[in-house]
Amino acid sequence: MLARYVGYSLSVKKCWPTLRNVAAAGMAERAGRPIGFMTFLKVGVPATLVSMLLATGYIALRYL
């Protein structure tokens, strides 16, 4: 029974960032500034790489 609740909470937690992205894209489109896929990639990929680099650096300094 507990495993079902843990699995549900993990799946909901995994969905929140996606829901926020969809909501932000919808709000931008209603405001007359649609966000295309390539625009999203131009911002999202560098942000992801910087985030991963910082996290990797922290883990390396902290635990190695």
C-alpha positions in Angstrom: 0.0 0.0 0.0 2.8 2.4 0.9 4.6 1.7 -2.3 1.6 2.7 -4.3 1.5 6.1 -2.6 5.3 6.6 -3.0 5.0 5.7 -6.7 2.1 8.2 -7.1 3.9 11.0 -5.3 7.1 10.4 -7.4 5.1 10.5 -10.7 3.2 13.7 -9.7 6.5 15.3 -8.7 8.0 14.3 -12.1 5.0 15.9 -13.9 5.1 19.4 -12.2 7.9 20.9 -14.3 6.2 19.8 -17.5 2.9 21.3 -16.3 4.6 24.6 -15.5 6.3 24.7 -18.9 2.9 24.1 -20.7 1.2 26.7 -18.5 4.0 29.3 -19.2 3.8 28.6 -22.9 0.0 29.1 -22.9 0.3 32.3 -20.9 2.9 33.6 -23.3 0.8 32.7 -26.3 -2.3 34.5 -24.8 -0.1 37.6 -24.3 0.8 37.6 -28.0 4.3 36.2 -27.6 4.2 32.5 -28.6 7.3 30.4 -27.7 8.3 28.1 -30.5 10.2 24.9 -30.1 13.5 26.2 -31.4 13.3 29.3 -29.1 12.6 26.9 -26.2 15.6 24.8 -27.1 17.9 27.9 -27.5 17.1 28.8 -23.9 16.5 25.3 -22.4 19.6 23.4 -23.6 22.2 25.9 -22.3 20.3 26.2 -19.0 20.3 22.4 -18.6 24.0 22.2 -19.4 24.9 24.9 -16.9 22.7 23.2 -14.2 24.3 19.8 -14.9 27.8 21.3 -14.8 27.2 23.1 -11.5 25.7 19.9 -10.0 28.6 17.8 -11.2 31.1 20.2 -9.8 29.3 20.3 -6.4 29.2 16.5 -6.2 32.9 16.2 -7.3 34.0 18.8 -4.6 31.7 17.5 -1.9 32.0 13.7 -2.2 35.2 12.9 -4.1 
